[in-house]
């Protein structure tokens, strides 16, 4: 999808043996279950942005590794996350995808009620139960931290500190002012393709001339310059050689998102943040994809477009110019990813060699495999 590929100066350095993943990694239910355990139950995952829950009591529900989680802002406006499970009989607490709670989370079964900080406040008819104490039955918390203004969760009992995980990216995106941006639009996509194919597609533009003719007119497919070429964070930039932005009109659709260096006003940056975030940084907007595997051949994607908060309400604020451009481009990508899924499922499929322009997908595969075998 997004056109990072091999750095031009290192285009011939790709090892000849680099090939696509074996079939089982794309179609196997056993591999999918292992991914949910090894990756999505133990890594820091992007689940959204604080602007989604701007007021006390606002919440949304996210499924992670088969678990339903409540992400909310409590009465003190602090962000919190809890398992969506009543401590009485295990009943699902919040049934809607998002909403606003007044002061409590009440179980719809027996009316056990919890404060927005997770404390059990009321448990009808439990006072006479010997040894029962409300303090022992708070909601089960989930580790929550912010990185560059985005909300990340981790299901591990003792997760690695997020500062250590993201240390290689320290201050890298500061001048885009990510924590201060505001979302103007979200589109949800349901794909009939394995989640890893989305990352591989995002990480190269070998496919762009044929799949993305409109994109290729604005930014040449062979112009990638990558600065992160190994590990969990991969990507770089491409120049915008025609127009001022990646929009339907080719014009900027909003104020600059931050204090961007002069040369970066004509560049677009693409980074994959393992294991579920795609970060696309444009001069006038930021696009973020969240990748949520549903089955070996099913993936749910949330795509959000963020803009400078001062852009909203201005006459020159035209977010749909960017949204329409990338909705078109996204759907082109999803189509070829689904075609890949269909072909990989064939009995005659065998791994194929990566081209020199696919060094980043090959690096992503290496990181994925290293996590899958890590003890």
C-alpha positions as CSV (number, residue, x, y, z in Angstrom):
1,X,0.0,0.0,0.0
2,X,2.2,2.8,1.3
3,X,5.2,3.0,-0.9
4,X,8.3,2.3,1.2
5,X,10.7,-0.2,-0.3
6,X,14.4,-0.8,-0.5
7,X,16.6,2.2,0.1
8,X,17.9,3.3,-3.3
9,X,21.6,3.0,-2.2
10,X,21.0,-0.4,-0.8
11,X,18.6,-1.8,-3.4
12,X,21.0,-4.6,-4.3
13,X,21.8,-5.6,-0.7
14,X,18.8,-7.9,-0.2
15,X,19.9,-11.5,0.4
16,X,18.9,-13.7,-2.5
17,X,17.4,-16.3,-0.1
18,X,14.7,-13.8,1.2
19,X,11.3,-15.3,0.3
20,X,7.7,-14.8,1.3
21,X,6.3,-16.7,4.3
22,X,5.4,-20.4,4.0
23,X,1.7,-21.1,3.5
24,X,1.0,-22.2,7.0
25,X,1.7,-18.7,8.4
26,X,-1.1,-17.3,6.3
27,X,-3.8,-20.0,6.5
28,X,-3.2,-22.1,9.6
29,X,-5.6,-21.8,12.5
30,X,-2.9,-23.1,14.8
31,X,-0.5,-20.4,13.8
32,X,-3.3,-17.8,14.2
33,X,-3.9,-19.1,17.8
34,X,-0.1,-18.9,18.5
35,X,0.0,-15.3,17.2
36,X,-2.8,-14.3,19.6
37,X,-0.8,-15.7,22.5
38,X,2.7,-14.7,21.5
39,X,2.0,-11.3,20.0
40,X,-1.4,-9.9,20.7
41,X,-1.5,-11.0,24.3
42,X,2.0,-9.8,25.2
43,X,2.9,-6.7,23.1
44,X,1.9,-3.1,23.3
45,X,-1.0,-2.5,20.9
46,X,-2.4,0.8,19.6
47,X,-6.1,1.0,20.4
48,X,-7.0,4.6,19.7
49,X,-6.4,8.2,20.6
50,X,-7.5,10.2,23.7
51,X,-9.7,12.4,21.6
52,X,-12.1,9.5,21.2
53,X,-13.0,9.8,24.9
54,X,-12.6,13.4,25.6
55,X,-15.0,13.8,28.5
56,X,-15.3,12.0,31.9
57,X,-17.4,8.9,31.5
58,X,-16.7,8.5,27.7
59,X,-15.7,5.0,26.8
60,X,-15.1,2.6,23.9
61,X,-14.8,-1.2,23.8
62,X,-12.0,-3.0,22.0
63,X,-11.5,-6.7,21.5
64,X,-7.9,-7.8,21.9
65,X,-6.8,-11.5,21.6
66,X,-10.4,-12.6,22.2
67,X,-10.8,-10.4,25.3
68,X,-13.3,-7.5,25.4
69,X,-11.8,-4.5,27.0
70,X,-13.3,-1.2,28.2
71,X,-11.2,1.9,27.7
72,X,-12.6,5.0,29.5
73,X,-11.9,8.3,31.0
74,X,-12.7,8.4,34.7
75,X,-14.2,11.2,36.8
76,X,-10.7,12.7,37.2
77,X,-10.3,12.5,33.4
78,X,-7.6,9.9,33.8
79,X,-7.5,7.2,31.1
80,X,-8.1,3.6,32.3
81,X,-8.7,0.2,30.8
82,X,-10.5,-2.8,32.3
83,X,-11.6,-6.3,31.2
84,X,-15.3,-6.1,30.3
85,X,-16.1,-8.7,32.8
86,X,-18.2,-8.5,36.0
87,X,-16.5,-9.9,39.1
88,X,-19.8,-11.6,40.2
89,X,-20.8,-14.1,37.4
90,X,-18.5,-12.9,34.6
91,X,-21.3,-11.0,32.7
92,X,-20.3,-8.6,29.9
93,X,-20.7,-5.1,31.3
94,X,-20.6,-2.7,28.4
95,X,-22.6,-4.0,25.4
96,X,-22.2,-1.0,23.1
97,X,-19.0,-0.3,21.1
98,X,-18.8,3.2,22.6
99,X,-20.8,5.6,24.7
100,X,-20.8,7.7,27.9
101,X,-21.2,6.4,31.4
102,X,-22.6,8.6,34.1
103,X,-20.8,7.7,37.3
104,X,-20.8,3.9,37.4
105,X,-20.5,0.8,35.3
106,X,-23.5,-1.4,36.3
107,X,-23.7,-5.0,35.4
108,X,-27.0,-5.7,33.5
109,X,-27.4,-9.0,35.2
110,X,-27.4,-8.5,39.0
111,X,-26.6,-4.8,39.3
112,X,-23.2,-5.0,40.7
113,X,-21.9,-1.4,40.2
114,X,-18.3,-0.2,39.7
115,X,-16.8,3.3,39.8
116,X,-15.1,4.6,36.7
117,X,-11.8,3.9,38.6
118,X,-12.8,0.2,38.7
119,X,-13.7,-0.1,42.4
120,X,-16.8,-2.1,43.3
121,X,-19.2,0.3,44.8
122,X,-22.4,-1.8,45.2
123,X,-23.2,-5.5,45.3
124,X,-26.8,-6.0,46.3
125,X,-27.4,-8.6,49.1
126,X,-23.8,-9.4,49.5
127,X,-23.3,-7.7,52.9
128,X,-24.4,-10.9,54.8
129,X,-21.9,-13.1,53.0
130,X,-19.1,-14.0,55.4
131,X,-15.8,-12.6,54.5
132,X,-17.1,-10.6,51.5
133,X,-15.4,-7.3,50.9
134,X,-16.0,-5.0,48.0
135,X,-12.3,-4.1,48.0
136,X,-11.5,-7.6,46.8
137,X,-13.7,-7.3,43.7
138,X,-12.6,-4.4,41.7
139,X,-12.6,-4.7,37.9
140,X,-9.5,-6.4,36.5
141,X,-7.3,-3.7,35.1
142,X,-5.3,-3.7,31.8
143,X,-1.9,-1.9,31.4
144,X,-2.5,1.4,29.6
145,X,0.1,3.9,28.5
146,X,0.4,6.7,26.0
147,X,3.0,6.9,23.2
148,X,3.1,10.0,21.0
149,X,-0.5,10.7,22.2
150,X,-1.9,7.3,21.2
151,X,-3.4,4.9,23.6
152,X,-1.6,1.6,24.0
153,X,-2.7,-1.5,25.9
154,X,-0.8,-4.6,26.9
155,X,-2.5,-7.8,28.3
156,X,0.7,-9.2,29.8
157,X,0.8,-9.5,33.6
158,X,4.3,-7.8,33.7
159,X,4.6,-6.0,30.4
160,X,8.0,-4.6,29.3
161,X,8.0,-0.8,30.0
162,X,6.6,1.0,27.0
163,X,9.5,3.5,27.2
164,X,12.0,0.8,26.7
165,X,10.0,-0.7,23.8
166,X,9.8,2.6,21.9
167,X,13.2,3.9,22.9
168,X,14.5,3.6,19.3
169,X,11.7,6.2,18.2
170,X,12.4,8.7,21.0
171,X,11.7,12.2,19.7
172,X,11.5,11.0,16.1
173,X,8.0,12.2,15.5
174,X,7.9,15.2,17.8
175,X,7.5,17.9,15.2
176,X,4.3,16.3,13.9
177,X,2.7,17.2,17.2
178,X,0.8,13.9,17.3
179,X,-0.6,14.2,20.8
180,X,-2.3,17.5,19.9
181,X,-4.0,16.3,16.6
182,X,-7.7,15.7,16.3
183,X,-9.4,13.0,14.4
184,X,-11.8,14.1,11.6
185,X,-12.8,10.7,10.2
186,X,-12.7,7.0,10.7
187,X,-13.4,4.3,8.2
188,X,-13.6,0.6,9.2
189,X,-12.6,-2.0,6.6
190,X,-13.3,-5.8,6.9
191,X,-10.8,-7.7,4.7
192,X,-10.8,-11.4,3.6
193,X,-7.1,-11.5,4.1
194,X,-4.4,-12.4,6.7
195,X,-3.2,-9.5,8.8
196,X,0.4,-10.0,7.8
197,X,-0.4,-9.4,4.2
198,X,-1.5,-5.9,5.2
199,X,1.9,-5.1,6.7
200,X,3.8,-6.6,3.7
201,X,1.7,-4.6,1.3
202,X,2.1,-1.4,3.2
203,X,5.9,-1.7,3.3
204,X,6.6,-1.6,-0.5
205,X,5.7,0.2,-3.6
206,X,6.8,-2.4,-6.1
207,X,3.0,-2.8,-6.7
208,X,2.2,0.9,-7.0
209,X,2.5,1.6,-10.8
210,X,-0.1,-1.1,-11.6
211,X,-2.3,-0.9,-8.4
212,X,-2.1,2.8,-7.6
213,X,-1.9,5.0,-10.8
214,X,-3.2,8.1,-9.0
215,X,-0.7,7.7,-6.1
216,X,2.2,7.1,-8.6
217,X,1.5,10.4,-10.3
218,X,2.1,12.3,-7.1
219,X,5.0,10.3,-5.6
220,X,7.3,8.1,-7.8
221,X,7.1,4.4,-6.8
222,X,10.9,4.0,-6.9
223,X,11.8,7.0,-4.7
224,X,11.8,5.5,-1.2
225,X,14.5,6.5,1.3
226,X,14.2,4.3,4.4
227,X,15.9,5.1,7.7
228,X,14.5,2.2,9.8
229,X,15.4,-1.0,8.0
230,X,15.4,-3.8,10.7
231,X,13.5,-4.6,13.9
232,X,9.9,-3.8,15.0
233,X,9.8,-0.3,13.5
234,X,10.3,0.0,9.8
235,X,10.0,2.6,7.1
236,X,11.1,6.0,5.7
237,X,9.9,8.7,3.3
238,X,9.0,9.4,-0.3
239,X,9.0,12.8,-2.0
240,X,5.8,14.4,-3.2
241,X,6.9,15.5,-6.7
242,X,3.6,16.7,-8.0
243,X,1.3,19.0,-6.1
244,X,1.5,19.8,-2.4
245,X,-0.2,16.8,-0.8
246,X,-1.6,13.3,-1.3
247,X,-5.2,14.4,-1.9
248,X,-7.7,14.0,-4.7
249,X,-6.9,17.6,-5.8
250,X,-3.2,17.4,-5.2
251,X,-3.5,20.5,-2.9
252,X,-3.0,20.8,0.8
253,X,-6.3,20.2,2.6
254,X,-5.5,21.7,6.0
255,X,-2.9,23.6,8.0
256,X,0.4,21.9,8.5
257,X,0.1,19.5,11.4
258,X,3.2,20.7,13.2
259,X,6.6,22.4,13.0
260,X,7.8,20.4,10.0
261,X,11.2,21.1,8.5
262,X,11.1,22.8,5.1
263,X,12.2,19.8,3.1
264,X,9.6,17.6,4.8
265,X,6.8,19.8,3.4
266,X,7.2,17.8,0.2
267,X,7.6,14.4,1.7
268,X,5.3,11.7,3.1
269,X,6.6,9.3,5.8
270,X,5.4,5.7,6.2
271,X,6.3,3.6,9.3
272,X,5.0,0.2,10.5
273,X,4.9,-0.1,14.3
274,X,4.9,-3.8,15.1
275,X,2.5,-5.4,15.7
276,X,-0.7,-3.4,14.8
277,X,-0.1,0.2,13.8
278,X,0.7,1.8,10.5
279,X,1.7,5.5,10.8
280,X,1.5,7.7,7.7
281,X,2.8,11.2,8.2
282,X,1.9,13.9,5.6
283,X,2.6,17.6,5.8
284,X,-1.1,18.5,6.4
285,X,-2.5,15.3,8.0
286,X,-1.6,12.1,9.7
287,X,-3.3,8.8,8.8
288,X,-3.2,5.9,11.2
289,X,-4.3,2.3,10.6
290,X,-5.0,-0.1,13.4
291,X,-4.7,-3.8,12.3
292,X,-6.9,-6.3,14.2
293,X,-6.7,-10.0,13.1
294,X,-10.0,-11.8,13.3
295,X,-9.1,-15.2,11.8
296,X,-6.4,-16.6,9.6
297,X,-8.2,-15.1,6.6
298,X,-10.0,-12.2,8.2
299,X,-8.7,-8.8,9.3
300,X,-10.5,-5.7,10.7
301,X,-8.8,-2.3,10.0
302,X,-9.6,1.0,11.6
303,X,-8.3,3.9,9.5
304,X,-8.2,7.4,11.1
305,X,-7.3,10.8,9.7
306,X,-5.9,13.4,12.1
307,X,-5.5,17.1,11.6
308,X,-4.2,20.1,13.4
309,X,-6.9,21.1,16.0
310,X,-6.8,24.7,14.7
311,X,-7.7,23.5,11.1
312,X,-11.2,22.6,12.1
313,X,-13.8,25.3,11.2
314,X,-11.5,27.1,8.7
315,X,-12.7,27.7,5.1
316,X,-9.6,25.9,3.8
317,X,-10.1,22.8,5.9
318,X,-11.0,20.1,3.4
319,X,-10.4,16.7,5.1
320,X,-12.5,14.8,2.6
321,X,-9.9,15.6,-0.1
322,X,-7.4,13.4,1.9
323,X,-10.0,10.9,3.1
324,X,-11.3,10.2,-0.5
325,X,-7.8,9.8,-1.9
326,X,-6.7,7.2,0.7
327,X,-10.1,5.5,0.8
328,X,-9.6,4.9,-2.9
329,X,-6.0,3.8,-2.3
330,X,-6.9,1.6,0.7
331,X,-9.5,-0.3,-1.3
332,X,-7.1,-0.9,-4.1
333,X,-4.7,-2.4,-1.6
334,X,-7.3,-4.5,0.2
335,X,-8.3,-6.0,-3.2
336,X,-4.8,-7.2,-4.0
337,X,-4.3,-8.5,-0.4
338,X,-7.5,-10.5,-0.8
339,X,-6.2,-11.9,-4.1
340,X,-3.0,-12.8,-2.4
341,X,-4.9,-14.7,0.3
342,X,-6.8,-16.6,-2.3
343,X,-3.6,-17.6,-4.1
344,X,-1.6,-18.5,-1.0
345,X,-4.4,-20.9,0.0
346,X,-3.8,-22.9,-3.2
347,X,-2.2,-26.4,-3.0
348,X,0.4,-25.2,-5.6
349,X,1.6,-22.2,-3.6
350,X,5.2,-22.1,-2.5
351,X,7.1,-19.1,-1.1
352,X,8.4,-16.7,-3.8
353,X,11.6,-14.6,-3.8
354,X,11.3,-11.0,-2.7
355,X,12.6,-8.4,-5.2
356,X,15.3,-5.8,-4.3
357,X,12.4,-3.3,-3.8
358,X,10.9,-5.5,-1.1
359,X,13.6,-5.3,1.6
360,X,11.2,-3.8,4.2
361,X,8.6,-6.6,3.8
362,X,11.4,-9.1,4.2
363,X,12.6,-7.3,7.3
364,X,9.1,-7.3,8.7
365,X,8.8,-11.1,8.2
366,X,12.1,-11.5,10.1
367,X,10.8,-9.5,13.0
368,X,7.6,-11.5,13.0
369,X,9.3,-14.8,12.9
370,X,11.7,-13.8,15.7
371,X,8.8,-12.9,18.0
372,X,7.0,-16.2,17.2
373,X,10.0,-18.3,18.2
374,X,11.1,-16.1,21.2
375,X,10.8,-17.8,24.6
